[in-house]
Amino acid sequence: MTPLPEKAADTTADEPWPLRLLSMKIGDYIDKMSPVWVEGQLVQVNRRPGAPTVFLTLRDADTELSMSVTTHVNTLNAMGPSVQPGARVVMHAKPTFWSRNGSLQLDARQIRAVGIGELLARVERLKQLLRSEGVFDASRKRPLPFVPKTVGLICGRNSAAERDVVENARRRWPATRFEIRQVAVQGSSTVEEVTTALSELDAHPDIDVIVIARGGGSFEDLLPFSNETMIRAISSARTPVVSAIGHDVDSPLLDFVADVRASTPTDAAKLIVPDLQEQLAGVRRLRETGAHSLHRRISHERQRIDMLTSRPVLADPQTMVQTRREEIVRLQERARLRLSHRLERSHDSVTHLQGQLRALSPQQILERGYAVVRQVDSTVITDVADVSADDLLRVTVARGDFAVRPVAEPAS
């Protein structure tokens, strides 16, 4: 007989392992594992009267993954009355593999209940971590639209929270449209279903705001809304998210990462849509205020026009022309007087100069009896030596001229 391959990597289609060998190999590998501390939620506790072994079902707190657990009855009894379905526990267990049916289970050696204090401490540590990363920063918050086209709503199936949001929103704004995703809002599937619904609504082109709503509950009931996976999914969403989880006293981490926190689902309806009656009343007030302001402005302008038209220049428009005409006449008269005075002064000056010129005129000298004696060639005689007895001289007097001949002086 051909020996079987020793390692899984050595198997081929011609030399496969029988299923029993694979089961045995898996069992051998798991048997080598050390005991491990694991956390989860008890969803089933099966005690058999008189039996030393108790069968449990442990489920992951955030998913549907579950695993069978066996433990000794004394180990379970040591936990007291806290061992109830739904309790959060940590257990120290050794993984075991049943090769007959290929099932994996845990053999619990110690089991401890996770108390409220421990859960609160874990939530607080996660809160500080997310705050240090800036996940809760106000700068990341997005404003809600005034009137959203469509509101995405994530809520429980047939829940009062859904009715509160839808009815109150439509009472305020009747045209409000909703895209609703009904999911589990309590239990191990909450995180996965809420996160999936959030992703679908965030990708919807008509949704402008997403509301995650749930009624009140115990701290354990609301614990999924402090889950890190859900918180980071909301932080990454593009659409504004409104948290409406529980009541005022409840504060899951969802409240810190959401863009807006509503104290209740009813309060969320007030935040996502305006009140139609309030808006109409506001419009009426604005219209009244605008009309009053307009009438007051018109009255003020009318008073200004009346004041302007009461002035003489506007009461009788010809007054302006008449005033300008009178001013022009005054200017013309002033110019005429100035010109007249200047002409008179110029005339006096000319007369004075004329008198001076007349006094200095040769004619005036001739008028006083003087005469001008010239040679025939018009040369003026200024010296007697220039004249001889035979010269013919021309004498000019005030009124005409005549010719003369000089007379020789008698001998002395």
Beta strands, then each sheet from edge to edge (+ up, - down):
strand 1: 36-46
strand 2: 53-59
strand 3: 66-72
strand 4: 88-98
strand 5: 103-113
strand 6: 150-155
strand 7: 178-182
strand 8: 207-214
strand 9: 241-245
strand 10: 260-261
strand 11: 372-374
strand 12: 393-397
strand 13: 400-404
sheet 1: 1+ 2- 3+ 5+ 4- 1+
sheet 2: 7+ 6+ 8+ 9+ 10+
sheet 3: 11+ 12- 13+
end
